[in-house]
Structures are given as C-alpha cells and as structure tokens.
C-alpha cells in the first residue's frame, strides 16, 4: 500500500489525515500494534486541534477493532476507569468517542483493508493482546511547534485519559533539552500511572530496542527500516 486511503473517513478528518502524520505500523516484541505519530508532517500553520482530536480517536478506534481481544464496545472498559473525572466531563468524552466510533463502524465494513492506514498485519497481535504502543516522532519539530500546548494537552487527554487501559507505553523522541524541560514542568500534573507509561528517548536505535526488533526500527530513529516513508503518501 503506497498511499493513505481516506475514503472511509469523515471529510474533515480525512483532510487532516492526508499528510500521513498518524498511522499503524508493525508490532512490538509482545505482539502489540504500534501507532506512529509523525508530528513534523502536520501542517502546523493550519492545525485545528478539535479536528486533530477526532483524527486521533478515529485512528485508535480503527486499530482497536482489529485486535482479536476486542469486542464491538471497545470504549466501555476504558470509560469505566475514568472515575476520577467529573461526571459531565466523562459523559462528554464518552459521547465524542461513541460518535467517532459510529462513523468508523458505518464506513469500515468487514473488509476495511488492514493496510489502508499503515502496515497493519493480521499476524501482528496474539489472542491475548488488548493494548497498543504509541511512538511520537518529534524529529525536526521547531520550538514553536513544541510549544503548542493545546495540541500537547489534547494528545495526553486522548491517549491517556480516554484509553488508559489500552496504551501500554507512549514513547516520545528524540527529546532534547527543551522537550525534557517542558516535560519536567508538565509531568507533576499527570497521574503516576500515566507518568510511568511515558518514555522519553533519543534517536539511537537502541532507544526503541525494548519495543521493536532491530529490523523494524525506522531510519528516522537511526534504524535500517526505510519502509515508513514509502508505505504512506508523502505530504505535498
């Protein structure tokens, strides 16, 4: 698959997805699928945080429905864990997830094409897997882009508040002095279980070796795998 198919997405979400900044590709050493977030690919001059939020939820729901240990009601078990949130906020989050999930159900069908949104393979996950890994690539991001706090807050909310039991780890890299300093200011505000899932790494291949076989580490993390940029369409 050499292009990102957006035919099944809502129109505004599809428009945000065309830069190929988020996709599923490969699995970790335990068979968990990996969601890659390529932040540099986003059109930062025209980023709509609300649309980006819908895009990230849509992609996660798309992936969860392909896990063998997942039922149609993939959001119920994660919602039950949100007991520390105000009731109104939890209801709003549930409503948003359900709405986006229905859009996916209405459009994906049974044949959705496992390769349509990345290099997902049916043999990636075992019958016991119900979690996934996120790798957020910060390579080439400017200080201005890193300081987009509304976007950063949205990512943490989507990944860690809406899917606390689904995200096994959020791997962020490369992380220089600025990003590490920013995280040191934000991390005390995060629950301990969330902090434990966030890992700041360098671009050295060994930084991803706990999660990926050597052959799967991409070239933008100094690995040998060059398939990521040929798998998806290039941003215009």
C-alpha positions as CSV (number, residue, x, y, z in Angstrom):
1,X,0.0,0.0,0.0
2,X,1.7,3.2,-1.1
3,X,-1.0,5.7,-0.4
4,X,-3.1,6.6,2.6
5,X,-6.7,5.7,1.9
6,X,-9.0,8.2,3.4
7,X,-12.2,7.2,1.6
8,X,-13.8,5.8,4.7
9,X,-13.1,8.8,7.0
10,X,-15.4,11.8,7.7
11,X,-14.4,14.6,5.3
12,X,-12.7,16.9,7.8
13,X,-10.8,14.0,9.4
14,X,-9.7,12.8,6.0
15,X,-8.3,16.2,5.2
16,X,-6.3,16.2,8.3
17,X,-5.1,12.6,7.7
18,X,-3.7,13.2,4.2
19,X,-0.4,14.4,5.5
20,X,0.1,10.9,6.9
21,X,1.1,12.1,10.3
22,X,-0.6,9.2,12.1
23,X,-0.7,5.6,11.1
24,X,-0.4,2.0,12.3
25,X,2.8,0.1,11.5
26,X,4.3,-3.1,12.8
27,X,4.1,-4.5,16.3
28,X,6.3,-4.6,19.4
29,X,8.1,-7.6,20.8
30,X,4.9,-8.7,22.6
31,X,2.7,-8.5,19.6
32,X,1.1,-5.1,20.4
33,X,0.4,-3.0,17.4
34,X,2.2,0.4,17.2
35,X,0.6,3.7,16.4
36,X,3.1,6.1,14.9
37,X,2.6,9.9,15.3
38,X,4.8,11.9,12.9
39,X,4.4,15.4,14.2
40,X,6.6,17.1,11.7
41,X,4.3,16.0,8.9
42,X,1.4,18.1,10.2
43,X,0.5,21.4,8.7
44,X,1.3,23.4,11.8
45,X,0.1,26.7,10.2
46,X,-3.4,25.3,9.8
47,X,-3.7,22.8,12.7
48,X,-7.2,22.5,14.1
49,X,-6.9,20.9,17.5
50,X,-10.5,19.8,17.5
51,X,-10.2,18.0,14.2
52,X,-6.8,16.5,15.2
53,X,-8.5,15.1,18.3
54,X,-11.2,13.5,16.2
55,X,-8.5,12.1,13.8
56,X,-6.5,10.5,16.7
57,X,-9.6,9.0,18.3
58,X,-10.8,7.7,14.9
59,X,-7.4,6.1,14.2
60,X,-7.3,4.5,17.6
61,X,-10.8,3.1,17.3
62,X,-9.9,1.8,13.9
63,X,-7.0,-0.1,15.3
64,X,-8.8,-1.4,18.4
65,X,-11.4,-3.0,16.3
66,X,-8.7,-5.1,14.7
67,X,-7.4,-6.5,17.9
68,X,-8.5,-10.1,18.4
69,X,-9.4,-9.5,22.0
70,X,-11.6,-6.5,21.3
71,X,-15.4,-6.5,21.1
72,X,-17.7,-4.0,19.3
73,X,-17.9,-2.0,22.5
74,X,-14.2,-1.1,22.7
75,X,-14.7,2.1,24.6
76,X,-16.7,0.7,27.6
77,X,-13.9,-0.8,29.6
78,X,-11.7,2.4,29.3
79,X,-14.6,4.6,30.2
80,X,-15.2,2.7,33.4
81,X,-11.7,3.7,34.6
82,X,-12.5,7.4,34.4
83,X,-13.9,7.5,37.9
84,X,-11.7,10.5,38.9
85,X,-13.2,12.8,36.3
86,X,-16.3,15.0,36.8
87,X,-19.4,13.2,35.6
88,X,-20.2,15.8,32.9
89,X,-16.7,15.6,31.5
90,X,-16.8,11.8,31.4
91,X,-20.2,11.9,29.6
92,X,-18.8,14.4,27.0
93,X,-15.8,12.2,26.4
94,X,-18.0,9.1,26.1
95,X,-20.3,10.9,23.6
96,X,-17.3,12.0,21.5
97,X,-15.8,8.6,21.3
98,X,-19.1,6.9,20.6
99,X,-19.9,9.4,17.8
100,X,-16.5,8.9,16.1
101,X,-16.6,5.1,16.6
102,X,-20.0,5.0,14.9
103,X,-18.5,6.9,11.9
104,X,-15.9,4.2,11.7
105,X,-18.4,1.4,12.0
106,X,-20.6,2.9,9.3
107,X,-17.7,3.2,6.9
108,X,-15.2,0.5,7.5
109,X,-17.3,-2.6,6.9
110,X,-15.8,-6.0,7.3
111,X,-13.2,-5.7,4.7
112,X,-11.8,-2.3,5.6
113,X,-8.4,-3.2,4.3
114,X,-5.9,-3.9,7.0
115,X,-3.2,-2.0,5.1
116,X,-5.3,1.1,4.4
117,X,-3.9,3.1,7.3
118,X,-0.5,1.6,7.6
119,X,1.4,-1.6,7.7
120,X,-1.1,-3.5,9.9
121,X,-0.8,-7.2,9.6
122,X,-3.3,-9.8,10.8
123,X,-0.4,-11.8,12.5
124,X,0.8,-8.8,14.5
125,X,-1.2,-9.4,17.7
126,X,-1.9,-12.6,19.6
127,X,-5.3,-13.5,21.0
128,X,-4.3,-12.1,24.5
129,X,-3.3,-8.6,23.3
130,X,-5.6,-5.8,24.1
131,X,-3.0,-2.9,24.3
132,X,-1.0,-0.9,21.9
133,X,2.2,1.2,21.8
134,X,2.4,4.8,20.7
135,X,5.6,6.2,19.2
136,X,5.6,10.0,18.9
137,X,8.3,11.2,16.5
138,X,9.4,14.7,17.4
139,X,12.3,14.8,14.9
140,X,12.6,18.2,13.1
141,X,10.0,20.0,15.2
142,X,10.6,23.6,15.9
143,X,10.4,25.2,19.3
144,X,7.2,27.0,18.2
145,X,5.7,23.7,17.3
146,X,6.7,22.1,20.6
147,X,5.1,25.0,22.5
148,X,1.6,24.2,21.0
149,X,0.3,23.4,24.5
150,X,-3.3,23.0,23.3
151,X,-2.2,20.3,21.0
152,X,0.0,18.6,23.6
153,X,-2.8,18.7,26.1
154,X,-5.1,17.1,23.5
155,X,-2.7,14.3,22.9
156,X,-2.4,13.5,26.6
157,X,-6.1,13.6,27.0
158,X,-6.8,11.3,24.1
159,X,-4.0,8.8,24.7
160,X,-4.1,8.7,28.5
161,X,-7.5,9.8,29.7
162,X,-9.7,8.2,27.0
163,X,-7.6,5.0,26.7
164,X,-5.8,4.5,30.0
165,X,-6.0,0.7,29.8
166,X,-5.2,0.4,26.1
167,X,-2.0,2.4,25.9
168,X,0.9,0.2,27.2
169,X,3.5,2.9,26.5
170,X,3.9,6.3,25.0
171,X,7.4,6.6,23.6
172,X,8.5,10.2,22.7
173,X,11.7,11.1,20.8
174,X,14.1,12.4,20.0
175,X,14.0,14.5,23.2
176,X,16.5,17.3,23.6
177,X,17.0,19.7,26.5
178,X,13.9,21.9,25.6
179,X,11.5,19.0,25.4
180,X,12.8,17.3,28.5
181,X,12.5,20.6,30.4
182,X,8.9,21.1,29.2
183,X,8.0,17.5,30.3
184,X,9.6,18.2,33.7
185,X,7.1,21.0,34.1
186,X,4.1,19.1,32.9
187,X,4.8,15.6,34.4
188,X,4.0,16.5,38.1
189,X,0.5,17.3,36.9
190,X,0.0,13.9,35.5
191,X,-1.2,10.8,37.5
192,X,1.6,8.5,38.5
193,X,0.3,5.6,36.3
194,X,0.4,8.0,33.3
195,X,3.9,9.2,34.1
196,X,5.1,5.6,34.2
197,X,3.8,5.0,30.7
198,X,5.6,7.9,29.1
199,X,9.2,7.3,28.0
200,X,11.5,10.0,26.6
201,X,14.1,8.5,24.2
202,X,16.9,9.6,21.9
203,X,17.2,8.8,18.2
204,X,19.7,6.0,18.8
205,X,18.4,2.6,17.5
206,X,18.8,1.1,21.0
207,X,16.2,3.6,22.3
208,X,13.5,1.6,20.6
209,X,15.1,-1.9,21.0
210,X,12.9,-2.7,24.1
211,X,9.9,-2.4,21.9
212,X,11.0,-3.3,18.3
213,X,13.1,-5.9,16.7
214,X,16.2,-4.4,15.1
215,X,14.9,-4.9,11.6
216,X,11.8,-2.9,12.4
217,X,13.5,0.2,13.8
218,X,12.8,3.0,11.3
219,X,15.5,5.2,9.7
220,X,14.2,8.3,11.4
221,X,15.3,6.6,14.7
222,X,18.7,5.7,13.1
223,X,17.5,2.2,12.2
224,X,17.6,0.4,8.9
225,X,13.8,0.2,8.1
226,X,13.1,2.6,5.3
227,X,9.5,1.4,4.7
228,X,7.6,4.1,6.6
229,X,8.0,6.9,4.0
230,X,7.3,4.6,1.1
231,X,4.2,3.0,2.7
232,X,2.3,6.2,3.0
233,X,1.8,9.1,0.7
234,X,4.2,12.0,1.1
235,X,2.9,15.3,2.3
236,X,2.5,17.8,-0.5
